[in-house]
C-alpha cells in the first residue's frame, strides 16, 4: 500500500543512501529521483531533501567520535549535498534559507546543546540548527506548514506554530540554550525594545528569542549582512547601531563572526553574507555599548577551518555568576537532579523539608526547575527552615511530632500553602498524583486554620470522602476537631473511624436549618464539610449556597477534587463569588486543568487572574489552547509558587500484560458469531430503514416542519440514530464478558499465592439490565427471571433501529417506532431472519460478567466486596444462561475498602466512579498486623484509554505508607481489535513502566506497532479504505469515501473514527486491517 507517508520515508532513505555513498546529485537529478516515488511538487522535493540532510547531520553529531572528526564529517556532508536552490514565492516571502550544517554544528557546540540542556529554536525550518541536540530536549517553532510537518516527525519535545515577532508567553528565561536563524528583512514599522527602536525583522526575532534564554544561558544567532562602520569606527548610524547597542548593553557577547556567504552558505540556496552572534549569558544590569571597529574581530571568515577555530576560542562551560544566590542554588539542584532524571517522567523530587521521611516521588520535567526555584524562594522567605515554619503554624510540640504526622513532601506543600495565604493573599493548587498524600495536606490546612482562629470549609466530590478527611485528621493528631456536616443525615454522610464505627453524623434537619438561617457555624464545631452538590442550585435552592457565601468570608477554604467543583453557569458564578471573599483557598486536584469551564474558579485566588480576561474569554482560551496551554499554565503557576505536583515512581512495581492466547480460538469464534449479527443489523438499517426515514424526512420538510439542529448542521424533521453509534459500546460489553471467566481464574490463582486482588473495570452493564423488560413487558424488578445470554444485547440493537424521532414545527420531539409491517415483504423477511439468528444464537457469554466473576470466586471459597453503583445483581444458571434478578445489597464505599484492608474480604471489585479517593494499598490496620499484610494485585479487566484516568486508577493500590509494592495484571483477549488497543496503551505507558518488572513472558513482547492515531495514520487509513472498498462499506463508509474525494481537514481524526468501528469486522479482517 503506497501512501504519501510511506513514499516520503522511502525518498528520505534514498537521499540518505546517496549522502552515505557521496553521490554527486544536482537539483535536477534529485527531482528525478523524487518523481520516481511520485513526488512532483518541487517545494516538497527541496524540503524533504533538506530533512534528509538534517537526519544525516544529526546522526553524525550524536555519534561517539571526537569533536573534530564529527565536524570534518559534517563539512564533507555539506560539500557533497545537493544545492538546495529551488525558490518559491513562499520561500522568498519568508526568507526560508536554512543554516549550513557545519555552521549549525558549531552554533550547537557553542551553546553546549550536545549536553543535557533545554534548547529553543524559534524559527526552526526543518531543524538544521538543532542537529547537535537530542530532539527530546528541544522546543521548536515554525509557521510554514510543510516544514512544521517535518519537525513533527523528528521527536522534538514540543513543536509550536507562533509568529516569532511576538513574545513567547510562558517561555521567558526558560531555556539553557537558544539557537536561531531568523528570516532577513525589514519591519513595516519600528518596534520599541525599552528605549531602543528595532527596525529589522531578524533583529526583532533575535531579541524575542533571547528573551527566552536563562540569565546564565547561551545563544547562537545568525542575522543577515556584515557590520559597516563610520569614519570614527562606530557602527553606522541607524538600524544596526540600535540593535547592537541594545545587545551589548544587555548581554555578554564574546564574538560576532562575519561569514562569507558565497563560500560558506551558497549550497543552502543563497549567497547572502551573514553574521554569527555568540551570546554567553545576560548582564546583571544594563551597561556598555557596541564596541568600535576591530580589524581582527571584523575579519570575514571564508573557510570552515577558520570558522571552527574562531568558535572554539570562545566556547567555554556555562557561567553561573550572573544569577542570584537563590536561583543559583535552585538551578544547581535542578541540574543535579536532571542528571538522574527518568526518561520522559521528569526528575526525582528533593524536598526543601530536611528532617522528615522522604517519599519516592518525581516532578514532571516541564516543572522541575520552577518547582525547586519556588521552594528555595519560600524557604528563604520563612527564615531558612521549612520544618520549623510548619511546626509553629500547625502548633506541634516537636519536630518528632511533626514528622510523625507528615512526610517531607507534604510539609513542603503545607508551607507553600500557608505562606501564600498569609503573606500573599493567594491560593495554592496541590496537583499531586493519586497516592502521594493530598488528604494529609488538606487535614493540615484544616488544623492550621483552626490554630489561626477560623472555622475552615472543606468541600469535596462525594460524601464517603468525609470519613477519609477524618482519617487524615486522626493521622496528623487532630482527631479532636469536630466537623459540621452540611449534607443531610444519611448513611453515606456518616463519618466512620477505621473500625466502621460512626463518629460523627449530620445534625437533624431542624437543627441544620436553624444554623443555615443564622449563616454562622456554632462554636462547638471546628470546621465545615460538604459536597459540591449542596451548592449547585443557588437560584432554586439558595439556603445552603447563602450559608457558604457567608461563612467563606475571611475564611480558609479547602477544595478537594477541585476539577469537579462547579463548571459553568450559575454554580460557577456563585462559587467564584464565595471564594473571592475568602482569606485563602487550597485546591486539591491531580487534573486541575481538565475542565476549561472550571478555570475561573482557580483564577479567583491565583495569578491566572492577572490575565485580566473575562470568565468566558478565559474558558475559550483554555479550550482552544488544549493540553499544550494547560501545561504552560501549570508551569507558570509552579514558577509563581502557586502550584506543586509530585508523582509516584513506579520503580520496582511489577506490571504484566497478559494475552489469553490459549483461549484465542474460543474468543474469535464468539466474536465472529456476534459481529456477524451486528453487521446484519447495520446492513438492514442502511438498506431499508434509512430509505423510509429519508421519505418521511422529505414529507416533513414539504409540510414546513421545523428542521432539527444536530451537531451544528441542519437536519430534517425526521431522524433515526445510526446503529453504528452504539457499536463501540456493544463491542466493549462483549470484550468485558468474554474475559470474565479468565479474570476470575487469575484472581483465584493470585489468592492462592497469598495476595489480595483488586479487579478493576470501566463499565458494569448495570444500566442495561435495569432497562430490560420481563416476560410481562414491564421493567425488570426483584424476583424476575430473564435471559442473561449476550444475545439480548443484539436483540435490543435490532429493536432499536426501528425507533426514530420526528420534530414538529415548534421544535417538539416526538419519539416513534416503525412497525415491521410498514416495510416491504423482502425487508420483513430479512428482519425476521436476523431475529431468528439472534434467538437461536447462544453466544456463550453473559450480560452480567461481574456476577460471573463473583460466583466463580465465591465458589472457590473466597469473599468478595463490590464498589459500584449497580442496582441489581443476577443469579445466573450457567447451563441455561437464565438468571434471577435480585436487588443488590450495596455496601458503603468506605466500609467495603475497610473490610478489604482488614482482611475481612479477599477480593475487591471496583470501577472508576465508585473508588474516588479510596485506598486499598498494603498497610497495617488495627485488625491486621504487619505480618498479616498481603501484597495487592490489580487485575485490570477494562483499561482506561485516557492515560490520566488509568494512572489514577493504578493509584488505588500504590500509595504512601504501603508495606509491599503492588502488582498490575492487564488481562486481554486474543481478538485483534483489543490486542491493538492494548499495544497502544502499552506504548503510552512505556515511560511510566520503564522501571517496572514483569514475570510474564508476554509482557516483554511490546509489539513495535506504530501508534497510528495521528495525521499520518489518518492518511494511511483513508488510503486503505479506498483500496479496500468492501471493508469500507462494512464499516458504513465512515469517511464518506464512496461518493467523493476526501482530503485535508475532512480527514482529521480519521484513524480514530475508523478504529472505533474496526471491531465490527470479522477477526480475520481485523487482523488484516491492523
N, C-alpha and C positions, 0 to 999 in steps of 0.2 A: 504494500500500500504506500504509494508515493504521495506524501502531503508536504506542504511547504516547510514545516519544521524539520522533517527528515532530510529534505533536499538541501536546506540551509546547512545542516550538520555535515552532510556529505561534501558540499562545496568547501566549507571551512577546513575539513580534513584534507581535501585535495590541495588547497593553498598551503596548508601547513606542511604537507609532504613535499611540495615544491620548495618551500623555505629550507626544510631539512636537507634537501638534495642540492641546495644553492642553485636552483634552476633560474635561468635568466628569462624572466617574463616581462612583458610590457603591458600597457593598458589594453591593447587590442587582444593579446593572447589570453589575458585574464578574462576578458569579456567573452571570448570564445569558449573558454572552459566553463564559465558560468552559464552560458547559453546551452551547453550540453546537459546541464542539470535543470534547464527550464527557467533559469533566472535571466531575464532580459532587461529589467529596469537598471539603467546604468548607475543610478544613485545607490541601489541595493548592492550592486557589484562592488562599488567603491567602499561602502560601509562594511560589508561583510569581509572584504579583503583586509581592511584595517583591523577588524575584530580578530581575524586570524593572526595578524602581526602582534596584536596585544596579547593573545593567548600564548604565542610562542615566546615573546619577550618576557612575560611573567614566569613561564616555566624556567627560563634561564635565570631570572632574578632570584627565584626562590630555591634554586638548586644549591647543593652543598659543594661549592668550588670557591677558590679565592676571589676576592672582590675584583682585582684587576682582570682575572680570567673571565668573570661574568661580563665586565664592561667591554672587553675586547670582542666577546661573542655577540654582544648586542650591537656593537658598531658594525660588525660583519653582517649581521642580520639587516641592519638599516641599509647598508650599501648594496645588498642583494635584493632588497624588496622592490616590488613594482612601484613606479612613480604614481602616487595617488593624486592624479591631476584632473579628474573629472569634476567640473564645476557646474552648479545649477544656480538658478535664481535664489533658491533657499539657502544654499551654502554660502553664496556671496552676500546675501542679506544678513545672515547670522555670522559671517566671517568664520566659517567652520573649517579651520585648519588646525589639525591636531599636532601635538608636540612630537618631534622625532624621538624614537625610542632611546638613543643614548642620552639626550638631554633629560628625558623623563627619568631615566635611571639615576642620573647624578642628582636631580632635584629630590628624588626619594631618599637617596643616601644622605643628603644634607639634613633633611628633616627627621632622620632616624626612622623612616617608615618601615624599614625591614624588621624593627623591633616590635615589641608588644605595646604599641601606642594607638591611640584613636586618631583617625585621619579623616579629613574633609576635603572634597573636591567639588566646588560649586558650579563648575562648567565642564563637566567630565567628558563630553563627547562619547567615544567608545571605551574610555578608561585608560588611555595610554599613560597618563601622568601617574597612575596608581600601580604600575607594574611591580614596584619593589615591596608592596604591602600585601598582607593577607587580606583578601576582599572582605572577610567576615569582620574586620576591624574598621572598615571604611564606609562612610556615608557619602553618596554621590548625588549630584543634582544635574538634570539635563532636560531642556524643554523640547528638543527635537524628538518626535515620536519614534523614529526608526532607531536612533542612537540609544534612546532610553530603553527600548526593547532589547537591544544588545547588552546593555548594562544589567538588565534584569536577569539575563541568562548566566551571569558570572558569579552569583552568590554574594553580592555585597550585603552589608548589614542593613542598609536601607537605600532605596532609590527615590529621590524626590523629583518633583517637577515644578519648580518655582522660578519666577522671574528673579534672576540673581542680581538685578539692580536694586531690589528691595531688601530690607533687613531680614535675616533668617531668624524669625522669632523662636525662642526656645533653645537656640544654639549659641547664644552669646558666651564667649570664653569657655567653650565646651571641649575643644579638641587640642590634642598634643601637637598635631601636625596639620598644616594647611598647604594644599598644592592647587594651583590654578593657572590656567592659560586662557583668560577671558577673550572673547572676540574683540577685535580692534575697531575703533570708530569714534565718532563724536556724539555727544548727547544733544537732544533737541533743546534742552535748557540746563543751566547750571544747577548743581546740587550742592547745598551747603553742608560741609562737614565741620562742625563747630564754626570757626570764623573763616575757614578756607573754602574757596569756590572750586568745585571739581567740574571740569568741562568735557572730559573724555570718558567714553564708555568703559574701556578696560581699566582706567584708573578707578572709577567708581566701583566696578565689580571686584577689583583687587581689595579695596578698602572694606567692602561688605564681607569679603572672605576673611580678612584679618580680624574683623570684629568677632569672629567665631574661634579665634585662636586663644588658648590659655595664656596667662601672663608670662609663663615660662616656656611657651610653645615655640615651635619653629615653623617657618613658612618659606616656600619657594614659589615665586610668581613670575610669569612671563608676560611682558607687555610689548607693544609694538614700537618700532623706531629706535634710533640711537639718540643719546643726550647731546644737545647742542649748547654752546656756551657763548656769553657775550665777551666783549674785549677785556673785562675785568675778571674773567674766569668764573663768573657766576652762571648758573643755568639760565638760559634765555628767558626773559620775562614772559609770563603767561601761564598756559595750562600746565606745562611740565614743572615750572618752578613751584607753583601752588602745591602740586601733588607731592613732589619730593621734599619740600619744606615740611609738609604735614607728616610724611613718612619718617623722616629723620628726627623730627621732634618727638615722635610718639614711640618709635621702635628702635631697637638695636639693629643696624644694617651693616653687616660685615663686608658685603660686596654687592655691586651691581655690575654684571658682566655683559658687555656689548657682544652680540653674536652676529657673525656674517651669515645672512640669510641664504645667499646663493650657495655657499659651501656646506652649510650645516643644516639647512631647513628645506631645501628645494624638493626633496622626494615626498614631502607631505602636501605638495600642491601649491606652494607659494615660496617665493624667494625674498619675502619681506624681511628686513632687518628686525631683530628683536633684542630685548634686554632680559636677562635672568636676574631677578632681585632676590637676594637671600636675607631672610629675617631671622634673628636669634633673640626672641623674647621682646616683651613690651617694657618700656621705661616706667619707673615708678611714678614719675611726674613729667609733664611735657617740658622739654628744654632742647635747645640746639636747632640747627637748620641744615639744609643740604650743603655738603662741602663744596669747596671750589674745585676747579678742574685739576685733575691729577693725570699726567700723561701715562703713567704706568697703569693706574686703575682703569683709565678710559680707553686703553688699547683694545681694539676689536679682536676678538678670538675667532680664528678662521680654521682651526683644526680640532678634531675630537680629542687628540692627545693633550693639547694645550688646555682645553676645557676641563679635562679630568684633573690636571694639576691645579688649576685655578680653584675649582670647587673643593678639592681635597685640602687645600691650605686653610680654608675657613670652616671645615667640618669638624666640629668638636662635640663632646657629650652635652646633653641638655643642661641648662643652668637652672638653679633653684633660688637664686638670690634676689629675684625681683618680686617675691610674693610675701605676704605677711606670715608671721610665725604660726598662726592658727592654720592658715591654708597650707603652709609647708608641712606641718605635722600630719594634716589630713591627707595631703597628696602623697606623702611618703608612705603612710599606712595603706592608702588605696593602691599604690604601685606595688607595695609588698604583697598585698592580697591578690592583685591581678596575676602575679607570677604563680600563685597557687590556684588560680581560678579553674572552675569546671567549664567544659566545652558547652557554650550557649546558655548555661544555667546561671552564670554570674560568679560572684566571689564569696568566699566564706565571710560571715559576719563576725567582726570583732567588736564586742560591746565597749561602751565608754565606762560602764559599771565594772569595777575591778575586784569586788570582794565576794560575789555570789556565784552559784553554779552557772556554767555556760552551756547552752543548748547547741546542738549541731545544726546550725542554720546557715543559709546563704542569702545574699542580696542580689536581686536582678542586676545584670551587668549594666543596664542603662541607668541604674540608680546608685551604683556603687560609690563613686567619688562624692556625689551630692550627699548621700547618707552620712558618710564619715565626716565630711566638712561641717554639716549641720550639727552633728553630735559634738564635734570639737568646739564649735562656737558656743553651744549651750553649756557644755562642761565648763568652759572658761567663764561664762556669764554667771554661773551659780557658785563660783569660787573654786573650781577645780576638782570637786569631789561630788560626783553624781550620787553615790550611795548615801552620803551624809545628808545631802539635799532632800532626797526622797524619804529617808528615815525621819527627818524632822517634820516634813509635810504630812506624813502618814502617822506620826506620833508612835513610832516603835521605840521600845526602850533600849534596844541594842542592835548592832549590825547582825548579830546571830539571829535575832527575831525577824529582822527584815529578810535575811536570806532564806529563812525557813518558809517565808511567805511567797517570795518572788525570785525568779531567775534573773540573771544579768540582763537578758534581752527585755524582759518585762519591766525592769527598773528603768532602762533607757526610755522606753515608751511612756512610762508614767512621768518621768522627769520632763520629757518634751511636752507632754500634755499640760502638766501643772504650770510649767514656765510660760507656755503660750496663753493659758487662761489668765494667770496673774500679771505677767509683765507686758503682754502684747494685746490682750483682749481678743484673741482669735481662737480658732478651734484646732483640732488635731484629728487626722484620719489615720486610724490604725488599720493598715491594709494587709496584716499578716495572713499568711496562708492558713487554712484549716489545720488545727492541731498544734499551733505554736503556743497558745495560751492567752487568746484575747479575753477570755472570761475573767481571768485573774486581773488583767489590766483594768477591765470595766469595774470589777469589785474594788480595786484600789482607788479608782476615781470616786466611787461612792464613799469610801472611807475618808478620802481626802476632803471631799465636800462636807461631810458631816463634821469632821475636825475643824473645818473652816467656818462652821456655824450656819450652814444652809441644809435644806432637805432636798437632795438632788432627785432628778427624774430619770428613771431607766425605762426605755421603750424598746421593745423587741418585736419579732415577727410572730412568734407562736407562744401560747400560754405555757406550754411544757418547759420553756426556757426560763420561767420564773424559778423553778427548782434548781436549774443549772446555776443561775446567778447566786442563789442562796448557798449552793455547794461551794462556789468560788469564794464567797464571803467567809464561810467556815474555814476554808483552806488558808486564808490570809489572816485568820484570827479575829474576824469581825462578825461572828455568829450572833452577837447581841443586837445587831442592828435590825430594827423591826420595819417591815415594808407595809405601805398602804397599797392595796391592790385595787386598781381602777376597774378591772373586768368584773363581771357579775360572778357570784359564787356558783361554781360547778366543779365537777371532779378534776377537769383538766386545768383549772386555775389554782387548785390546791398546791401549796408549796410543801414538798416532802423532803425528808432527810434521806441519807443513804440506805436506811433500813426500810424505806417506804412509809414511814410514819408521817402523818400530817403535822406540820409545824405551824403553818400559818394558812388562814383562809380569808377570802374576801368577806367584808362585813355584810350583814343583811341589807337588803335593798333600801329599807327606810333610813338606815344609818349612813349608807353611801350617799343617798340623795341629799341628806342634810349637809354632808361635807361638800358635795359638789356645789350646792347652792351658796355655801359660805365662801367658796373659792379660796379656801385655805386648808392646808394639811394640819391636822391636830398635832400637838407637840409630842404625844406619846408614840408617834411614828417618826422614824429617822429618814426614810426615803420613800419614793413612789415608784410602783412598777405598773406597766400597761403594755398592751399590744397596739400596733399601729391601727388595727381595725376599729379601735374605740373612738378614733378621731376622723373617720373617713366620710362623715356626713355632717360637716359643720353647719350646713343650712337646714337640713331636715331634722337633725338630732344635735342641737347646739350645746346641750348641757355639759357633756364631757369635754368637748373642744374648748368651751369657755373656761372650764376649770383648768385645763392645761395651759391655756393662754395666760391665766392669772398667776399660776404657780411657777411658770417658766421665767418670769421677770426677775432679773438679777440672780438667777439660779444657775446651776450647772446641770446640763442635760447630756445623758449618755444614750446614743442611738445605736443599738445593736442591729446587725443585718441591715445597715443603713441604705443599701441599694434598693430595698423594698419599702422605703419609708412613706412615699407619698405619690410620686409621679406628677402628672399634670392635673389641671382643673382646680376646683375649689379646695380640695385637700392639700394640694401643693401650695397654693397661696396661703392657706391657713398655717401650715407648718412653717413656712418662711417667716410669717408674721410672728409666730410664737418664738422661734429661735432668735430672731433679731433682737428680742428683748432680754435674752439670756446673758449671763455673765461669760459663759463659755460652753462649748459643745465638743464632745469627743465622739467621733463617728467610727464605728467598727464594721469593716466590710472587706472581705478578700477580693471583691469585684466591685469596688466603689463606683467606677465609671460605666458599669454595664448598661445602665438605663440613662440615655441622654436627658429624658424628661425629669430625672431626679437631680440633675446637676445644680439647679438653682438653690436647692437645699444646702449643698456644700458651700455655695457662693456666699451665703449669709455670714459665715464665720471663717472663711479662708481667703487667701489672696486672689482667688478666682474673681472676687467682686471687683478687683482692680481693673478688670477688663472693661468696666463701665458699659456693659451690654444689657439690654432689656432681657427679661426672662425668656421670651420667645426667641430672641436673637441668639441667646446662649445655647438653647436647646437645638436650634437649627445648625449652629456652628459645630457643636459636638456630633450631631447626627451626620453631617456631611463629612466631617474630618475622620470619622470612623476610628478604628483601632490605633492608627498612627497618631492622631491628635490626642487620643486618650493617654497614650504612652508619653507624649511630650508634656501633657498637662500633669501627669503623675510625677514625672521627673522634675518639673518646675516646683511642684508642691513640696517634693522632697528637699530640693535645694533651699526652699524657704523655711525648712524645719517644721512644716505643717503636715507631713505625711511620713510614715515609715512602713516598709514592707520587708518581712523576712519569710523565707520559705524553708521547708524541711528538706534536708538532704536525704536522698533515697539510697545512699551508700550502704551496702551490706544487706539491703532488703531483697528478698527472693521474689522474682516475677516470672511466672510461667505462662506461655501461650500454648494452649493445648487444643489441637485439632482432633476431632473424633474420627480419625481415619478408619478405624475398624468398623464404623457404622456408615461408611460412605455410601455403599450401595443401598442400604436401607433408607438413608436420608434422601438420596437422589430419587428413589422410587416414590417416596411420599411427596417430595417437592414436585416431581413431574406430574403426578396424579392431580395435585391441587392446582398447579399453574396451568395445566391443560384446560381445566374447567374455567379458570379465570379468563383465559384467552377466549373461550367460547362466549362468556358473558360480555366481554368487551366487543367482540365481533358482532354479537346480536344488537347491542346498543348502537354501535356505529352504523350497521346496515339497516336496522328497522326503526329503532326509537328516534334517532336523530332526524330521520326523514319526516316523521309525523310531527315532531316538535317544530321543525322548520315550517311546515304547512300552517300549524297553529300560530306560529310567530308572525307569518305573513298576514294572516287574518287579523291578528291583534293590531298590527301596525295600520292596516287598512281601515280598521274601525276607530283609529285615532287614540288608542290606549297609550298611556304614558310608558315610554320605554324605560327599562331598568338600567340603572347605572351600576357597573361592576368593574372593579379594578381599573377605574379611570377611563373606561370605554363605554359607549352607548350600546346596551344590549336590548333586543326587542322584548316585548312583554311576556313572552313565554320562554322558560329556561329549564334545562334538565342538566343536573350536575354529572359530569363525566365519571364513569366508574373508575377510570384511571386515577382520579384524585384520591381514591380510597385504597388503591392497590398497595401503596407503600406500607400502610398500617396493617393490611391483611397479611402481607409477606412478613412483616415484623412479628406479628402474632404467631404465624406459622413457625418461624425460626425459634421463637421463645418456646413453643410447645414441643418442637422436635427434639430439644435438648434436655427436657425436664428429667427424664429417667436417668440420663448420664450424669447430670449435675447432682442428683440425689445420691447416686452411686459414689461420685467423687467425694461428696460431703461425708458419707459413711466411712470411706477409706481414710479421710483426714481425721475423723473422730477416733478411729482405731489406732491412729498414730499418736493420740493423746493431745490433739489440737482442737481448737474451737472455731468452727466455720461461721462466717457471715456470708449469706447468699444475697447478692445484690442484683437488682433488675430495674428497668425503667418503667414498664407498664405492668398492670395486674390483670387486665381484661375484666375487671370487676364491673365497669360501667356497661360493657357488652351484655353481661349476664343479667344485670338489672333491667335492661331494655328488652329482654326476651319475653315471650308470651307462653302461658301454659296451654294445655290442650283446649281449655275453655275460651281461649282468646284474650285472657286477662294478663296483666303484668305479673311476672312470677313473684311468688312470695314464699315465706317459710313453709316447708312441708310439701311443695310441689315437686313433681318428678319431670325431668327434662332430658332431652338428648344432648349429651355432652361431647359428642364427636365434633371434630373441627368442621365437618361438612355443613353445620348450621351457619357458620360464618359465610360460606359460599351461598347458601340459600338466601341469607339476608341480603347479600350482594345482588343476587338475581332479582329479588323482590324490589330492591332499591332503585333499579334502573327504570322501573315503571313510574316512579314518582317524578312530578315536575311542578314548577312554580309559575303561576300566572300573575302578572301585575296589572291592576286596573288603572284607569285614568287618574285616580287620586294617589297612585303610588302604593296602594294597599296590596300586600301579597296574599294570594290565595293558593294554598297547597292542595294539589290534586294528585290522583293516581290513575293511570290508564288501566282499563280492564283489558285483559289479553284478547277478549273477543273483538276489540276495536281494530286489531291488527289483521292483515290479510292471512289467509289459511296457511301459506308457507311459513310465515313468521310464527303463527301459533304452534305449528308443528315443531319448529326449531326450539321455541321456548320450552315446550313440554319435554322435548328430547334432553335439553340441558337439565331441566328439573329432575327427570328420571335418572340422569347420570349422577346428580347430587344425592338423590335418595338412595341409590344403590352403592354409592361410594362409602367405604369405610376407610377413613384416612389413617387410622392407627394412632392419631394424636388427639388431644382434648382441648376444649375451650378454656380449661382452668388448670394450667400447668402447675400453678402454686400448690394446688391441692394434691396433685400427683407427687410433688416433692415432699410435702408434709407427710402424706400417707406412707411413702416408702421409708422415710427416715424414722418415723414413729414405730413402724412395724419392725425396724431393726433394733428397737429398744431405747431410742433417744427422745429427748424432749425438745420441742420447737416453739419459739416465740416469733410472732409476726408483727411487724410495724408497717402497716399500710392503711389506706382508707377504705378497703373493701367492705361492702355491706354484707355480702353473702359468701358462704363457702359451700363447696359441693362435696357430697359423699358419693364418690364415683364407684360404680361397679366396673372393674377393669375388663371383664369379659364381654359385657354388653355395651359399655360406654354410656349407660343410662346413669343419671345422678339425682340424688335427693338434695333439694335446695334447703340450706339451713342458715338462719341468721347468725352471723359470726360474732362471737363474744370478743369485743375489742378490748385490748389491754392498753392502758395508758403508756405512751411512748417511754417516759422515764421509768415506769415500772418494768417494762419489757427489757430495756437496756440494763437496769439494775439486776434483774433476775439473771440475765446473761452474764454479767460481770461477777455475780455472786455464785456462779456455777449451779444455779437452780434450774437453768435450761441449758441445753447443749448447743443448739443452733439458733441463729437469729436471721430472719428474713426481712430485708429492708428494701424500700425504693427511695429515690432521692428526696421526694417531698416529705416522706414520713420520718426522716432522720436528721433534719436540720439541727445543727448544734450538738447532737448527741455524741457520746463517746463510748466506744466498745473496745478500747485498747487493753493490752495485757497489764493490769495493775493489781496491786494488793487492795483488798476491801475489808471492812470489818468482819466479813464472813469467810474471806479467802486469804490464807497466809501466803507468804512469798513462795513457799514450796508447792502450793496448790495452784498457782497461777499458770495458765496454759497459753501457749502461743496462738495468736489469731491468724486465721486464713480467710481472706475474702475471695469467694468464688464468684466471679463476675459472669452472670448468665446473659445479661444485656449490657454491653458497654455504651457509654455516652459518647456520641461523636463530637460533642463540644468538649475540648480538652480541659478547659477550666472546670467544667462540671465533673469530669472524670477524675481530675486531681482532687477536687473537693470530696468526692465520694471515697476515694482512697484514704482521705484523712480521717475517716471514722475510726480506723484501727491503727493509725500511725500518728501518735500524739505524744506530747510531752509527758514524761513520767513513766513510760512503758518499760517493763522489765525485758520483754522479748520484742525484737523487730518482727513486723508482720510478714506474711506471705500473700502473694496475689496470684490466683489462678484464673486466667481468662479462658473460658471454655467455648469453643466454636464448632459449628457443624462443618462438614466437608463440602457443603454446597458452594460452588464457585463465587456466587454473589456475596456471600457472607465472608468467605476467605479473603476476598478483595478488600472489603471494608475493614477487616481486622488487620490486614497488611498495612493499610493506610494509617490506621490508628497506631500501630506499632511504630511506624516511621515518625509520626507526630510526637510520640512519647520517647523517641530514641534518646534525646539528650537527657531527659529525666531518668531514664532507665540505664544510663551509661555506666553507672557504678553498681548496678544491681547484679545479683547472681541468679542462676537458674539450675534446677535439677531435671529439666525436661529437654530431651534431645530436640524436640520440635521447636523449642524456644530459640535455639541457636540458628534456626533456618529463617532468618529475617530475609524474606524474599525481596530481592532488589528490584521491585517493580516501581517505576516512577509514579509519583503522585500526579494523576492526570487532571485533577480539579484545578486547572488554571487555563490561561488563554490559549496555550499551545494544545492542551487537551481538548479545548472547545473545538479547535480546527480539525484535529485528528478524528474526533468523534463524528463531526459533521461529514468529513470525507468518507469515513467508514459507512455511515448510513446511506450516503449517496451511492456507494458501490455495492451495498447490500440492501436493496430496496425491500426485499421480503422481510428482513429484520426490522427495517424502518416502519413498515406497515403494521407488523405485530406489536410494535411499541406505540402505535397510533400516531405516527408521523409527528413526534414531539417538537421538531424544529420547523415544521412546515415545508420540508424539502420536496415533497411530492408535487407541489403545484407551482413552485417558483424558486428562483435563486436567492439564497440567504447568505449574507456576509456581514462583516463589521459588527456593529452594535447588536444586531439581532442574534449573533452567535454568543453573546456574553452569557456566561454561566451555562453554556450548552452541555458541557460534560456532567455537571451536577444534575441538570434536569434529566438527562438521558440515563445516567447511572441509577437514579431513583426508580427507573422503570425496568432495568435490565433483569431484575429478579423474576419478572413475569415470563421470561423466556424459559425454554427447556434447559436443563442443566448442561446439556451438550452445547447449546447455542450460547449460554452464559460463558462457558469455558472458551469458546471461540472469540467472543467479544472481548473478554478480559485478557 
